[in-house]
């Protein structure tokens, strides 16, 4: 569970870096939307993992 959280945090940071770079280059488009979608999916997946972890602790 901890390794998954570390990998998710790394991927989210990388994707946010891509988004910031894309916005700085003034290229709003598909290259910005794909990382946004991936970050959204990673965050929602992490929330599901938290509920699973709570169930396992009980």
N, C-alpha and C positions, 0 to 999 in steps of 0.2 A: 504494500500500500504506500509506503514512504517513497519507494523508487518511482512509482507512478506519479506521485505529487511533484517530485523533483523534475521529472521529464516534462510534465504538463507546464510547470512554471518556466522551464527553459524555452519550451516552444512558444508559450504566450509572450515571453520577453522578446524572442526573435521576431515573431509576427508583428508585435507593436513597433519594433525597430524598423521593419519593412514599411509599415504604414507611415511612420514619421518621415522616413526617407522619401517615400512617394509624395507625401504632401509638401515636403520641402522642395522637391523638384517640380511642383505644380502639375503633377500628372495624376489627377483624380480619374480613376477608371477601373477597369477590371483588375489591374495590379494592386489596387487598394481594397477592392471589395472582397477578393478571395481571402486575404489574411484576416479581414474582419469576420468573415463567416467562420473561418477555422478557429479564431479566438473564441467566438460565441459558442461553438460546439465543445471546445475544450473546457470552458467554464461551466457549461451545463452538465457535462460529463463528470466534472469534479464534484459538483453538488450531489449527484447521484451516488458517488463514491463515499461521500460523507454520511449519507443515510445508511448505506450498507455497513460502514464502519461502526456506526452507533448500534445497529442491530447485532453485529458480531460481539460487541462489548457486553451486551445484555446477555 
